[in-house]
Amino acid sequence: MQESIFGVKPIVAESAFVSKMAYLIGDVTVGERSSLWPFVCLRGGERSNPTIVGEECNVQEFTMLHGASIGDQVSIGHNAVVDYATVEDHTLIGMQSTVLAGATVESNCVVAAGSVVLQGQTVPKGHLAYGAPAQTRPLTEDQRNEISRVYQHYVDLGQEYKGTNRYE
């Protein structure tokens, strides 16, 4: 479902897959070949804080994005929360993780499942953030490869679902 608020309606790229069970409200933009799965909620922040999802991203079931800026080729796992934070390109946000207001997860990072990136914290480029509160260390080669594998899988899956009209 897509709704307007404060006179602003979500903008979704034609090539994106959006489940009919996803909820988008207000100043939300979704990029090319991205996918939004059932029970996600994307809400533009009040008047001046849009929620932006870049190209070839996936936002998985039960995830909430509010006033968030998401780069390209980002995977956001099931039941995650990104609230008034920035996630840069080619990053994987694990299931049930939280990225709090003012935080930045730089490019080529992984936030491990269940982790909490604190308000105002920066996860440096090429690092793993793990734990609550999150600590960081450089990614391994396997972790770097996993970022590409996951986002590409969801680009392909989203396009397959879009083609079947299963959820539209």
C-alpha positions as CSV (number, residue, x, y, z in Angstrom):
1,M,0.0,0.0,0.0
2,Q,1.3,3.5,-0.8
3,E,-0.1,6.6,0.8
4,S,0.4,10.3,0.6
5,I,1.0,12.5,3.6
6,F,1.7,16.2,3.8
7,G,1.0,16.2,0.1
8,V,3.9,13.9,-0.7
9,K,3.4,10.5,-2.3
10,P,6.0,7.7,-2.6
11,I,7.9,7.4,-5.8
12,V,8.8,3.9,-6.9
13,A,10.9,3.0,-9.9
14,E,9.0,1.0,-12.6
15,S,11.5,-1.9,-12.4
16,A,11.2,-2.2,-8.6
17,F,9.2,-5.1,-7.0
18,V,7.0,-3.9,-4.1
19,S,4.8,-6.5,-2.4
20,K,1.2,-5.4,-2.1
21,M,1.7,-6.2,1.6
22,A,4.4,-3.5,2.0
23,Y,3.5,-0.1,3.4
24,L,5.0,3.1,2.0
25,I,3.9,6.5,3.3
26,G,5.0,10.0,2.5
27,D,8.4,11.1,1.2
28,V,9.7,7.7,0.1
29,T,11.8,6.9,-3.0
30,V,12.6,3.4,-4.2
31,G,15.3,2.9,-6.9
32,E,15.6,0.7,-10.0
33,R,15.5,-3.1,-9.5
34,S,15.0,-2.8,-5.7
35,S,12.6,-5.1,-3.9
36,L,10.4,-4.5,-0.9
37,W,9.0,-7.7,0.6
38,P,5.8,-8.3,2.7
39,F,5.3,-6.4,5.9
40,V,8.0,-3.8,5.4
41,C,7.2,-0.2,6.4
42,L,8.9,2.7,4.8
43,R,7.9,6.1,6.2
44,G,9.3,9.4,5.1
45,G,10.3,11.5,8.1
46,E,8.3,14.4,9.0
47,R,8.4,17.0,6.2
48,S,12.2,17.2,5.7
49,N,13.6,13.7,6.1
50,P,12.8,11.5,3.2
51,T,13.3,7.7,3.2
52,I,15.4,6.9,0.1
53,V,16.2,3.3,-1.0
54,G,18.8,3.2,-3.8
55,E,19.1,0.9,-6.8
56,E,19.3,-2.9,-6.5
57,C,18.5,-2.9,-2.8
58,N,16.3,-5.4,-0.9
59,V,14.3,-4.7,2.2
60,Q,13.2,-7.9,3.7
61,E,10.0,-8.9,5.7
62,F,9.1,-7.0,8.9
63,T,11.7,-4.3,8.4
64,M,11.1,-0.6,9.2
65,L,12.9,2.3,7.6
66,H,12.1,5.8,8.8
67,G,13.8,9.0,7.6
68,A,16.6,6.7,6.3
69,S,19.0,7.1,3.4
70,I,20.0,3.7,1.8
71,G,22.6,3.6,-0.9
72,D,22.8,1.2,-3.9
73,Q,23.2,-2.6,-3.7
74,V,22.1,-2.8,0.0
75,S,20.5,-5.8,1.6
76,I,18.5,-5.2,4.8
77,G,17.6,-8.4,6.6
78,H,14.3,-9.5,8.1
79,N,13.0,-7.5,11.1
80,A,15.7,-4.8,11.0
81,V,15.2,-1.1,11.9
82,V,17.0,1.9,10.3
83,D,15.8,5.1,11.9
84,Y,17.1,8.5,10.7
85,A,20.4,6.9,9.7
86,T,22.5,6.5,6.6
87,V,23.6,3.2,5.0
88,E,26.0,3.6,2.2
89,D,26.5,1.4,-1.0
90,H,27.1,-2.3,-1.1
91,T,26.3,-3.1,2.5
92,L,24.5,-5.9,4.3
93,I,22.4,-5.1,7.4
94,G,21.7,-8.4,9.2
95,M,18.4,-9.7,10.5
96,Q,17.0,-8.1,13.7
97,S,19.7,-5.4,13.7
98,T,19.1,-1.8,14.5
99,V,20.8,1.3,13.1
100,L,19.9,4.3,15.3
101,A,19.4,8.0,14.5
102,G,22.5,9.9,13.2
103,A,24.5,6.7,12.6
104,T,26.3,6.0,9.4
105,V,27.2,2.6,8.0
106,E,29.8,3.3,5.3
107,S,30.2,1.4,2.1
108,N,31.2,-2.3,1.9
109,C,30.1,-3.1,5.4
110,V,28.2,-5.9,7.2
111,V,26.1,-5.2,10.3
112,A,25.8,-8.7,12.0
113,A,22.4,-10.1,12.9
114,G,21.0,-8.7,16.1
115,S,23.6,-5.9,16.4
116,V,22.9,-2.3,17.5
117,V,24.7,0.6,15.8
118,L,24.4,3.4,18.3
119,Q,23.1,6.9,17.7
120,G,25.7,8.9,15.9
121,Q,28.1,5.9,15.5
122,T,30.0,5.4,12.3
123,V,30.9,2.0,11.0
124,P,34.0,2.5,8.9
125,K,34.2,1.4,5.2
126,G,34.9,-2.3,4.8
127,H,34.1,-3.3,8.4
128,L,31.9,-5.7,10.3
129,A,29.8,-4.2,13.1
130,Y,28.7,-6.8,15.7
131,G,27.1,-6.9,19.1
132,A,25.0,-4.5,21.1
133,P,26.4,-1.9,21.3
134,A,28.3,-2.6,18.0
135,Q,32.0,-3.0,17.9
136,T,33.9,-3.1,14.6
137,R,36.6,-5.0,12.8
138,P,37.7,-5.4,9.2
139,L,35.6,-7.8,7.0
140,T,37.0,-11.1,5.9
141,E,37.1,-12.0,2.3
142,D,34.1,-14.4,2.8
143,Q,32.1,-11.6,4.4
144,R,32.9,-9.2,1.5
145,N,31.7,-11.9,-1.0
146,E,28.5,-12.5,0.9
147,I,27.4,-8.8,0.4
148,S,27.4,-9.4,-3.4
149,R,25.9,-12.8,-3.3
150,V,22.9,-11.6,-1.1
151,Y,22.1,-8.4,-3.0
152,Q,22.3,-10.1,-6.4
153,H,20.1,-13.0,-5.3
154,Y,17.4,-10.5,-4.2
155,V,17.7,-8.5,-7.4
156,D,17.1,-11.7,-9.4
157,L,14.3,-12.9,-7.0
158,G,12.5,-9.5,-7.0
159,Q,12.5,-9.4,-10.8
160,E,11.2,-13.0,-10.9
161,Y,8.4,-12.1,-8.5
162,K,7.6,-9.0,-10.4
163,G,7.3,-11.0,-13.6
164,T,4.9,-13.5,-12.1
165,N,2.6,-10.8,-10.6
166,R,2.3,-13.0,-7.6
167,Y,2.1,-10.1,-5.2
168,E,0.9,-7.3,-7.4
